[in-house]
């Protein structure tokens, strides 16, 4: 039963780049036993994905793999497309991180599911149909007779990932490689997909290679864990042992990377700064010369009151309207209802709002897209000063930039560099410096840590809390990540479909959630129960 | 789909109306008129001529007369070719232009797609570099250079094709004009298809197809190329409109009876109705082909909806 079916020896992956060769994987050894779940854990750039891409012959054109990968004693590394095609899609299958784009948007899912059956099992389209329906039923797609004719865009992200899993199971594989299969999904969907994988593994007995950065998932899912950093496996072993007593300092650091601590509550008598009363946002989709637009109610009458020094955490799944609410509170999107700053209603319109922008700031989720790649860091962070404090001299602006960079923990000498020279965490610090230089009072933080590795997340959370304490800032913190929200917020709003389903002080909501929706969110995000017991 | 098509047609009417209006008044701003010859006409004859063509009426009245005729499908009499109406001229010339243009378009689409796809699949090889280099040459060489060179080589030196002229029944006369019209389009389409295919080959869903061990021809033919066709289809719409309404240069050099030359001749001779007629024809073609492109797009890409 515990035969080793996949064995990786001294695997090296090198990419030829204009700046010379870059090694992504440096001599990795792994063993996978049949029916076992092996988790490969690491932060971005650790080489965990490239390890499996190399096994499957999917490296980019400039990539080269050396070493040895044997499947049931047979070498499969660099054996050529044709020979490899006898194994991949049949004995070893793969699901990817991007459920939205991993299926071909131009074909019905039935046709895509038929392809591996056609080319590996030799089934005609007609003969494959019952098997496809069976697979769709197996992965829990409702109404498969109808869904078999759907295009990928007609399915949700979770359903698309289920279809990918169905494709992976089509030919009864020995090994399923899952490359961050739930990272792009909402937490509740994430839990469903993981449960499905665990259940299928129990029923079908295939081995799973699970690639993830999320130790919470590993703890609940894996039998065996390999921790990767800089293209090397720094520690591996049985999951239980590794979590109980991590040996390598990097593993310890990863395990320790859960955001922790709580925020000091604001003063009892802190004045209300920003208040929203029955805020509603409606988008009109489509429409044209002769067609009527369809209204989409993104925010349906929400009232909030943000006090000085307070953080309101807004949680909810994608599409719940939390970002739209944040933008409406800053008058960055049209809304009805009242939005008031220090008791006075905020005006509409770009020019009328400009004097208020300085005190009402926003930090975005994407630290890669939100900084102009053609401006230096100094230019980026001082741009706001040109508008809000036009009388400052160049020298004063430079001084303020240095202060702001130092405040977010960056070396002021980095002022003349460009954003692409920085890591994701550093870029998010730059984005925060750009905000802080204006000395704002309210900052809407829209998923500021979602794109970052866990260890970096923790640092940003600490930075945000320190800045808040020092300048008595008020935050609206929008996130789907409940552990980060808990570490930062005084008050929590749980949103669903544009409405508040539950709100209250952070601890009260976390300790005793009243709504099923909140409970589902929490269970999915914070549970440590194993999906299945090791066989 | 039928409803969508009809709605699109209906919404084209105001577009064409605006184009007609702007052109009508714009050409009247140009100095001179259709009867200004090198030796001025006798004032009495000129007045008679102008009355015959309603040119003595106030401009707004002429405009209304033109619109009234246009709605009935009458493009009016030609001012400079006195025995012909503009409708007659187009009835003779348009079939020639459409025949040549559509064959050139077809040839360009097939050749361009083939070359572009080959270049993308052999990215950065000598073959890719050669195709890109030739395509760049094709885009940068003007047709008034290509046309005489082809005519000289195949018509005079080799003597295997007519150097110019036209025959409705003998396709030998069609070949050189079609090649001249198609060459630059082959080049543009090859470049477009190459770029789109390179991108499509890197797409996640193509990676999926490879990860599932599908044969190379399925990965490329089924999953990559169809996605790569989309940008090309968008380009083909306006290109079709341009090709099918004739080319001044090609028609002049090969001596073809198409309608492309009317645009220049009409404008230079202040043949108001001829210019207007050409504009209307081109506008209708542009609207029509953009509609066809959108329909083709929706057929190729199920994510596109009619609304």
Interface residues (C-beta under 8 A of the other chain):
Chain A: X56 X57 X58 X60 X61 X81 X84 X85 X86 X87 X88 X89 X90 X93 X94 X96 X98 X101 X102 X103 X104 X105 X106 X107 X115 X116 X119 X120 X151 X153 X164 X167 X286 X288 X289 X290 X291
Chain B: X7 X10 X11 X123 X202 X203 X204 X205 X206 X207 X208 X209 X210 X211 X212 X213 X214 X215 X216 X218 X222 X223 X226 X227 X300 X301 X302 X303 X307
